[in-house]
Amino acid sequence: FQKFLLPTLTTPSVIIMDNARFHRMGKLELLCEEFGHKLLPLPPYSPEYNPIEKTWVHIKKNLKKVLPSCNTFYEALLSCSCFN
């Protein structure tokens, strides 16, 4: 975040992030302010604002079907109907 994202933003920006627990919002907010940006966290679980969540639901559903018959996770991904 500090090394790759913030230095590329050349004008004051609003950074929208999901509110995952592993994101240290307090520290990230301070970093954003230090670089002249604003951090806007999404509500904790907000699939309507984060379209990738719908994709993960689809992938997980399909993986649950094929995982028991596969030897590795990679094999399960390859045989998963959602990738065909």
N, CA, C and O atoms as CSV, one atom per row, in Angstrom:
chain,resi,resn,atom,element,x,y,z
A,1,PHE,N,N,0.832,-1.186,0.000
A,1,PHE,CA,C,0.000,0.000,0.000
A,1,PHE,C,C,0.875,1.247,0.000
A,1,PHE,O,O,0.769,2.101,-0.881
A,2,GLN,N,N,1.729,1.333,0.993
A,2,GLN,CA,C,2.596,2.503,1.131
A,2,GLN,C,C,3.669,2.547,0.047
A,2,GLN,O,O,4.043,3.619,-0.430
A,3,LYS,N,N,4.153,1.382,-0.331
A,3,LYS,CA,C,5.261,1.320,-1.284
A,3,LYS,C,C,4.795,1.402,-2.740
A,3,LYS,O,O,5.479,1.991,-3.577
A,4,PHE,N,N,3.623,0.807,-3.048
A,4,PHE,CA,C,3.216,0.699,-4.448
A,4,PHE,C,C,2.023,1.571,-4.833
A,4,PHE,O,O,2.017,2.138,-5.926
A,5,LEU,N,N,1.021,1.694,-3.976
A,5,LEU,CA,C,-0.173,2.458,-4.354
A,5,LEU,C,C,0.001,3.954,-4.125
A,5,LEU,O,O,-0.138,4.746,-5.056
A,6,LEU,N,N,0.299,4.336,-2.907
A,6,LEU,CA,C,0.334,5.760,-2.573
A,6,LEU,C,C,1.280,6.576,-3.453
A,6,LEU,O,O,0.896,7.667,-3.875
A,7,PRO,N,N,2.478,6.115,-3.749
A,7,PRO,CA,C,3.369,6.924,-4.594
A,7,PRO,C,C,2.863,7.130,-6.027
A,7,PRO,O,O,3.298,8.065,-6.699
A,8,THR,N,N,1.956,6.276,-6.501
A,8,THR,CA,C,1.471,6.415,-7.884
A,8,THR,C,C,0.340,7.428,-8.010
A,8,THR,O,O,0.018,7.858,-9.118
A,9,LEU,N,N,-0.262,7.810,-6.899
A,9,LEU,CA,C,-1.368,8.768,-6.937
A,9,LEU,C,C,-0.796,10.181,-6.916
A,9,LEU,O,O,-0.259,10.632,-5.904
A,10,THR,N,N,-0.920,10.871,-8.046
A,10,THR,CA,C,-0.275,12.179,-8.183
A,10,THR,C,C,-1.168,13.341,-7.758
A,10,THR,O,O,-0.678,14.451,-7.550
A,11,THR,N,N,-2.461,13.100,-7.628
A,11,THR,CA,C,-3.380,14.135,-7.147
A,11,THR,C,C,-4.134,13.586,-5.940
A,11,THR,O,O,-4.249,12.371,-5.783
A,12,PRO,N,N,-4.646,14.467,-5.087
A,12,PRO,CA,C,-5.417,13.985,-3.938
A,12,PRO,C,C,-6.545,13.057,-4.406
A,12,PRO,O,O,-7.308,13.395,-5.311
A,13,SER,N,N,-6.632,11.896,-3.780
A,13,SER,CA,C,-7.569,10.862,-4.222
A,13,SER,C,C,-8.354,10.298,-3.048
A,13,SER,O,O,-7.942,10.407,-1.893
A,14,VAL,N,N,-9.495,9.693,-3.368
A,14,VAL,CA,C,-10.268,8.926,-2.396
A,14,VAL,C,C,-9.998,7.459,-2.697
A,14,VAL,O,O,-10.249,6.994,-3.809
A,15,ILE,N,N,-9.491,6.734,-1.715
A,15,ILE,CA,C,-9.170,5.316,-1.871
A,15,ILE,C,C,-10.267,4.516,-1.193
A,15,ILE,O,O,-10.461,4.618,0.018
A,16,ILE,N,N,-10.986,3.719,-1.976
A,16,ILE,CA,C,-12.082,2.906,-1.452
A,16,ILE,C,C,-11.555,1.501,-1.225
A,16,ILE,O,O,-11.015,0.872,-2.136
A,17,MET,N,N,-11.718,1.009,0.014
A,17,MET,CA,C,-11.223,-0.327,0.360
A,17,MET,C,C,-12.309,-1.111,1.069
A,17,MET,O,O,-13.165,-0.547,1.750
A,18,ASP,N,N,-12.256,-2.442,0.893
A,18,ASP,CA,C,-13.155,-3.254,1.702
A,18,ASP,C,C,-12.694,-3.148,3.151
A,18,ASP,O,O,-11.572,-2.724,3.429
A,19,ASN,N,N,-13.556,-3.530,4.049
A,19,ASN,CA,C,-13.284,-3.327,5.468
A,19,ASN,C,C,-12.846,-4.626,6.131
A,19,ASN,O,O,-13.253,-4.923,7.254
A,20,ALA,N,N,-12.015,-5.401,5.434
A,20,ALA,CA,C,-11.524,-6.661,5.989
A,20,ALA,C,C,-10.721,-6.386,7.256
A,20,ALA,O,O,-10.021,-5.379,7.359
A,21,ARG,N,N,-10.834,-7.298,8.214
A,21,ARG,CA,C,-10.170,-7.095,9.503
A,21,ARG,C,C,-8.659,-6.959,9.380
A,21,ARG,O,O,-8.028,-6.242,10.156
A,22,PHE,N,N,-8.078,-7.656,8.394
A,22,PHE,CA,C,-6.622,-7.599,8.280
A,22,PHE,C,C,-6.120,-6.261,7.746
A,22,PHE,O,O,-4.927,-5.971,7.836
A,23,HIS,N,N,-7.016,-5.439,7.189
A,23,HIS,CA,C,-6.623,-4.090,6.796
A,23,HIS,C,C,-6.623,-3.236,8.063
A,23,HIS,O,O,-7.660,-3.079,8.709
A,24,ARG,N,N,-5.513,-2.709,8.403
A,24,ARG,CA,C,-5.386,-1.877,9.603
A,24,ARG,C,C,-5.855,-0.469,9.263
A,24,ARG,O,O,-5.053,0.392,8.902
A,25,MET,N,N,-7.172,-0.242,9.381
A,25,MET,CA,C,-7.762,1.012,8.914
A,25,MET,C,C,-7.159,2.246,9.573
A,25,MET,O,O,-6.929,3.254,8.905
A,26,GLY,N,N,-6.902,2.177,10.868
A,26,GLY,CA,C,-6.328,3.344,11.541
A,26,GLY,C,C,-4.995,3.745,10.941
A,26,GLY,O,O,-4.758,4.918,10.655
A,27,LYS,N,N,-4.128,2.765,10.755
A,27,LYS,CA,C,-2.800,3.022,10.187
A,27,LYS,C,C,-2.918,3.476,8.732
A,27,LYS,O,O,-2.216,4.391,8.302
A,28,LEU,N,N,-3.814,2.825,7.973
A,28,LEU,CA,C,-3.975,3.190,6.564
A,28,LEU,C,C,-4.538,4.598,6.419
A,28,LEU,O,O,-4.133,5.340,5.524
A,29,GLU,N,N,-5.474,4.971,7.299
A,29,GLU,CA,C,-6.026,6.331,7.249
A,29,GLU,C,C,-4.932,7.372,7.481
A,29,GLU,O,O,-4.873,8.388,6.788
A,30,LEU,N,N,-4.071,7.109,8.457
A,30,LEU,CA,C,-2.969,8.038,8.736
A,30,LEU,C,C,-2.021,8.152,7.545
A,30,LEU,O,O,-1.585,9.248,7.194
A,31,LEU,N,N,-1.705,7.012,6.924
A,31,LEU,CA,C,-0.832,7.031,5.745
A,31,LEU,C,C,-1.466,7.826,4.610
A,31,LEU,O,O,-0.802,8.632,3.959
A,32,CYS,N,N,-2.758,7.593,4.379
A,32,CYS,CA,C,-3.451,8.313,3.307
A,32,CYS,C,C,-3.415,9.815,3.554
A,32,CYS,O,O,-3.114,10.593,2.649
A,33,GLU,N,N,-3.723,10.217,4.782
A,33,GLU,CA,C,-3.702,11.643,5.115
A,33,GLU,C,C,-2.306,12.230,4.932
A,33,GLU,O,O,-2.155,13.356,4.459
A,34,GLU,N,N,-1.298,11.465,5.308
A,34,GLU,CA,C,0.090,11.911,5.167
A,34,GLU,C,C,0.428,12.204,3.707
A,34,GLU,O,O,1.194,13.122,3.415
A,35,PHE,N,N,-0.152,11.412,2.782
A,35,PHE,CA,C,0.099,11.585,1.349
A,35,PHE,C,C,-0.948,12.483,0.678
A,35,PHE,O,O,-0.904,12.681,-0.536
A,36,GLY,N,N,-1.896,13.030,1.469
A,36,GLY,CA,C,-2.900,13.939,0.927
A,36,GLY,C,C,-4.126,13.262,0.344
A,36,GLY,O,O,-4.816,13.846,-0.492
A,37,HIS,N,N,-4.408,12.040,0.770
A,37,HIS,CA,C,-5.545,11.282,0.252
A,37,HIS,C,C,-6.551,10.996,1.364
A,37,HIS,O,O,-6.269,11.209,2.543
A,38,LYS,N,N,-7.711,10.517,0.974
A,38,LYS,CA,C,-8.769,10.153,1.920
A,38,LYS,C,C,-9.075,8.675,1.751
A,38,LYS,O,O,-9.210,8.193,0.627
A,39,LEU,N,N,-9.184,7.953,2.862
A,39,LEU,CA,C,-9.534,6.535,2.836
A,39,LEU,C,C,-11.013,6.387,3.149
A,39,LEU,O,O,-11.500,6.917,4.148
A,40,LEU,N,N,-11.729,5.662,2.291
A,40,LEU,CA,C,-13.153,5.417,2.487
A,40,LEU,C,C,-13.379,3.909,2.582
A,40,LEU,O,O,-13.423,3.227,1.559
A,41,PRO,N,N,-13.523,3.380,3.807
A,41,PRO,CA,C,-13.754,1.938,3.943
A,41,PRO,C,C,-15.212,1.586,3.654
A,41,PRO,O,O,-16.126,2.315,4.039
A,42,LEU,N,N,-15.415,0.462,2.972
A,42,LEU,CA,C,-16.761,-0.047,2.738
A,42,LEU,C,C,-17.297,-0.654,4.029
A,42,LEU,O,O,-16.513,-0.956,4.929
A,43,PRO,N,N,-18.619,-0.842,4.145
A,43,PRO,CA,C,-19.159,-1.559,5.304
A,43,PRO,C,C,-18.534,-2.956,5.370
A,43,PRO,O,O,-18.094,-3.474,4.343
A,44,PRO,N,N,-18.484,-3.584,6.572
A,44,PRO,CA,C,-17.785,-4.866,6.740
A,44,PRO,C,C,-18.110,-5.936,5.702
A,44,PRO,O,O,-17.185,-6.525,5.143
A,45,TYR,N,N,-19.370,-6.208,5.423
A,45,TYR,CA,C,-19.701,-7.171,4.373
A,45,TYR,C,C,-20.642,-6.461,3.425
A,45,TYR,O,O,-21.799,-6.216,3.765
A,46,SER,N,N,-20.162,-6.131,2.250
A,46,SER,CA,C,-20.955,-5.330,1.323
A,46,SER,C,C,-20.784,-5.820,-0.106
A,46,SER,O,O,-20.170,-5.131,-0.921
A,47,PRO,N,N,-21.319,-7.007,-0.430
A,47,PRO,CA,C,-21.143,-7.534,-1.787
A,47,PRO,C,C,-21.743,-6.635,-2.862
A,47,PRO,O,O,-21.313,-6.676,-4.014
A,48,GLU,N,N,-22.741,-5.819,-2.492
A,48,GLU,CA,C,-23.341,-4.930,-3.486
A,48,GLU,C,C,-22.364,-3.842,-3.933
A,48,GLU,O,O,-22.517,-3.283,-5.019
A,49,TYR,N,N,-21.365,-3.539,-3.109
A,49,TYR,CA,C,-20.356,-2.544,-3.470
A,49,TYR,C,C,-19.073,-3.181,-3.988
A,49,TYR,O,O,-18.196,-2.486,-4.501
A,50,ASN,N,N,-18.962,-4.476,-3.859
A,50,ASN,CA,C,-17.735,-5.185,-4.219
A,50,ASN,C,C,-18.107,-6.365,-5.122
A,50,ASN,O,O,-18.269,-7.482,-4.631
A,51,PRO,N,N,-18.245,-6.136,-6.432
A,51,PRO,CA,C,-18.743,-7.165,-7.355
A,51,PRO,C,C,-17.960,-8.474,-7.356
A,51,PRO,O,O,-18.522,-9.512,-7.709
A,52,ILE,N,N,-16.699,-8.462,-6.979
A,52,ILE,CA,C,-15.916,-9.701,-6.978
A,52,ILE,C,C,-16.501,-10.711,-5.996
A,52,ILE,O,O,-16.293,-11.914,-6.152
A,53,GLU,N,N,-17.232,-10.237,-4.984
A,53,GLU,CA,C,-17.842,-11.139,-4.003
A,53,GLU,C,C,-18.788,-12.132,-4.686
A,53,GLU,O,O,-18.848,-13.299,-4.298
A,54,LYS,N,N,-19.518,-11.675,-5.691
A,54,LYS,CA,C,-20.438,-12.566,-6.419
A,54,LYS,C,C,-19.657,-13.651,-7.167
A,54,LYS,O,O,-20.102,-14.795,-7.260
A,55,THR,N,N,-18.516,-13.286,-7.686
A,55,THR,CA,C,-17.670,-14.255,-8.380
A,55,THR,C,C,-17.142,-15.295,-7.407
A,55,THR,O,O,-17.143,-16.486,-7.717
A,56,TRP,N,N,-16.686,-14.859,-6.221
A,56,TRP,CA,C,-16.171,-15.801,-5.214
A,56,TRP,C,C,-17.251,-16.781,-4.780
A,56,TRP,O,O,-16.966,-17.963,-4.585
A,57,VAL,N,N,-18.485,-16.314,-4.626
A,57,VAL,CA,C,-19.586,-17.212,-4.250
A,57,VAL,C,C,-19.734,-18.308,-5.294
A,57,VAL,O,O,-19.887,-19.480,-4.950
A,58,HIS,N,N,-19.690,-17.937,-6.556
A,58,HIS,CA,C,-19.828,-18.895,-7.656
A,58,HIS,C,C,-18.666,-19.898,-7.657
A,58,HIS,O,O,-18.880,-21.103,-7.792
A,59,ILE,N,N,-17.454,-19.396,-7.506
A,59,ILE,CA,C,-16.271,-20.267,-7.506
A,59,ILE,C,C,-16.310,-21.233,-6.330
A,59,ILE,O,O,-16.068,-22.428,-6.503
A,60,LYS,N,N,-16.612,-20.728,-5.131
A,60,LYS,CA,C,-16.655,-21.582,-3.934
A,60,LYS,C,C,-17.707,-22.677,-4.074
A,60,LYS,O,O,-17.474,-23.825,-3.695
A,61,LYS,N,N,-18.858,-22.316,-4.619
A,61,LYS,CA,C,-19.942,-23.291,-4.808
A,61,LYS,C,C,-19.482,-24.433,-5.712
A,61,LYS,O,O,-19.719,-25.604,-5.415
A,62,ASN,N,N,-18.830,-24.088,-6.806
A,62,ASN,CA,C,-18.360,-25.108,-7.744
A,62,ASN,C,C,-17.195,-25.920,-7.184
A,62,ASN,O,O,-17.104,-27.123,-7.431
A,63,LEU,N,N,-16.320,-25.283,-6.443
A,63,LEU,CA,C,-15.193,-26.005,-5.848
A,63,LEU,C,C,-15.656,-27.034,-4.824
A,63,LEU,O,O,-15.085,-28.120,-4.732
A,64,LYS,N,N,-16.688,-26.697,-4.054
A,64,LYS,CA,C,-17.207,-27.643,-3.059
A,64,LYS,C,C,-17.666,-28.939,-3.718
A,64,LYS,O,O,-17.579,-30.011,-3.120
A,65,LYS,N,N,-18.152,-28.837,-4.941
A,65,LYS,CA,C,-18.632,-30.024,-5.664
A,65,LYS,C,C,-17.479,-30.926,-6.101
A,65,LYS,O,O,-17.600,-32.150,-6.051
A,66,VAL,N,N,-16.370,-30.336,-6.526
A,66,VAL,CA,C,-15.289,-31.129,-7.115
A,66,VAL,C,C,-14.142,-31.456,-6.158
A,66,VAL,O,O,-13.400,-32.407,-6.405
A,67,LEU,N,N,-13.977,-30.706,-5.086
A,67,LEU,CA,C,-12.850,-30.928,-4.171
A,67,LEU,C,C,-12.754,-32.356,-3.632
A,67,LEU,O,O,-11.650,-32.899,-3.583
A,68,PRO,N,N,-13.859,-32.990,-3.226
A,68,PRO,CA,C,-13.729,-34.345,-2.669
A,68,PRO,C,C,-13.125,-35.365,-3.636
A,68,PRO,O,O,-12.509,-36.338,-3.199
A,69,SER,N,N,-13.292,-35.156,-4.926
A,69,SER,CA,C,-12.793,-36.137,-5.894
A,69,SER,C,C,-11.426,-35.766,-6.481
A,69,SER,O,O,-10.945,-36.441,-7.391
A,70,CYS,N,N,-10.808,-34.721,-5.982
A,70,CYS,CA,C,-9.518,-34.270,-6.515
A,70,CYS,C,C,-8.407,-34.477,-5.488
A,70,CYS,O,O,-8.642,-34.453,-4.280
A,71,ASN,N,N,-7.199,-34.678,-5.995
A,71,ASN,CA,C,-6.040,-34.869,-5.120
A,71,ASN,C,C,-5.413,-33.557,-4.662
A,71,ASN,O,O,-4.835,-33.485,-3.577
A,72,THR,N,N,-5.526,-32.527,-5.485
A,72,THR,CA,C,-4.929,-31.234,-5.140
A,72,THR,C,C,-5.924,-30.118,-5.421
A,72,THR,O,O,-6.885,-30.288,-6.171
A,73,PHE,N,N,-5.672,-28.982,-4.804
A,73,PHE,CA,C,-6.516,-27.819,-5.032
A,73,PHE,C,C,-6.412,-27.373,-6.491
A,73,PHE,O,O,-7.409,-26.991,-7.104
A,74,TYR,N,N,-5.207,-27.424,-7.033
A,74,TYR,CA,C,-4.989,-27.047,-8.430
A,74,TYR,C,C,-5.818,-27.932,-9.365
A,74,TYR,O,O,-6.440,-27.440,-10.306
A,75,GLU,N,N,-5.820,-29.227,-9.099
A,75,GLU,CA,C,-6.622,-30.162,-9.900
A,75,GLU,C,C,-8.105,-29.803,-9.798
A,75,GLU,O,O,-8.833,-29.860,-10.790
A,76,ALA,N,N,-8.541,-29.439,-8.608
A,76,ALA,CA,C,-9.940,-29.044,-8.419
A,76,ALA,C,C,-10.263,-27.803,-9.241
A,76,ALA,O,O,-11.320,-27.728,-9.867
A,77,LEU,N,N,-9.361,-26.834,-9.239
A,77,LEU,CA,C,-9.582,-25.626,-10.042
A,77,LEU,C,C,-9.701,-25.959,-11.520
A,77,LEU,O,O,-10.562,-25.426,-12.220
A,78,LEU,N,N,-8.823,-26.849,-11.993
A,78,LEU,CA,C,-8.851,-27.217,-13.408
A,78,LEU,C,C,-10.126,-27.954,-13.789
A,78,LEU,O,O,-10.622,-27.800,-14.905
A,79,SER,N,N,-10.660,-28.748,-12.875
A,79,SER,CA,C,-11.857,-29.527,-13.200
A,79,SER,C,C,-13.151,-28.799,-12.852
A,79,SER,O,O,-14.241,-29.299,-13.132
A,80,CYS,N,N,-13.038,-27.652,-12.260
A,80,CYS,CA,C,-14.213,-26.895,-11.827
A,80,CYS,C,C,-14.968,-26.359,-13.046
A,80,CYS,O,O,-14.380,-25.732,-13.926
A,81,SER,N,N,-16.252,-26.609,-13.082
A,81,SER,CA,C,-17.063,-26.195,-14.232
A,81,SER,C,C,-17.113,-24.683,-14.398
A,81,SER,O,O,-17.384,-24.194,-15.495
A,82,CYS,N,N,-16.860,-23.943,-13.345
A,82,CYS,CA,C,-16.928,-22.485,-13.463
A,82,CYS,C,C,-15.774,-21.915,-14.282
A,82,CYS,O,O,-15.816,-20.745,-14.664
A,83,PHE,N,N,-14.744,-22.713,-14.561
A,83,PHE,CA,C,-13.619,-22.245,-15.365
A,83,PHE,C,C,-13.636,-22.818,-16.774
A,83,PHE,O,O,-12.728,-22.541,-17.557
A,84,ASN,N,N,-14.633,-23.601,-17.109
A,84,ASN,CA,C,-14.725,-24.203,-18.449
A,84,ASN,C,C,-15.582,-23.361,-19.356
A,84,ASN,O,O,-15.774,-23.708,-20.522
